[in-house]
Amino acid sequence: MPTLSDLSAMITPVVLILAAGQLILTTSQRLARSVERARKLSEQFEELVLKKDQKDTSLKRKLLYRLLIRATNRSRKLQQVMSLLYIALSVFVATSLTIGLLEVFGVLVIWVPVALGLGGAGLLFYATVLLIAETRIALGAIDIEMNYLVENYREELPEPEQSEAKD
């Protein structure tokens, strides 16, 4: 008969299941935004390529191409994170099921759920590291855009306010 400690051991992976689920939700939103951004950049790039007769589009084309590469890399990284998070979620569910099944059948093989739990936690950790890398890609794209604006439209930019200048 399962004891209270057995039930609490089965519930423990649920916390990690909830964490993985929340990360899946937020990462899928980030992925959708990243894909949309890549599509928008692609459309802008195509428009500039078709308007070759206009001068001063080569700098803008280079900018859009660099941003498009970053958006593509970001989307790929987020897709990789999504896969890892789904696998981690599955491993945490398997951990909970294994704890319950081992208890029902009276088998004392404690290393199986422990190994599954550690494996899922490792996947979750790696996914969060990749999310940090994805964030750096996004910030790098913003830096590229801001540098382009400053270099090409310096005289058009308004003077920063005192509070903005300190940041």
Secondary structure, 3 states (H helix, E strand, C coil): CCCHHHHHHHHHHHHHHHHHHHHHHHHHHHHHHHHHHHHHHHHHHHHHHHCCCCCCCHHHHHHHHHHHHHHHHHHHHHHHHHHHHHHHHHHHHHHHHHHHHHHHHCCCCCHHHHHHHHHHHHHHHHHHHHHHHHHHHHHHHHHHHHHHHHHHHHHHCCCCCHHHHHC
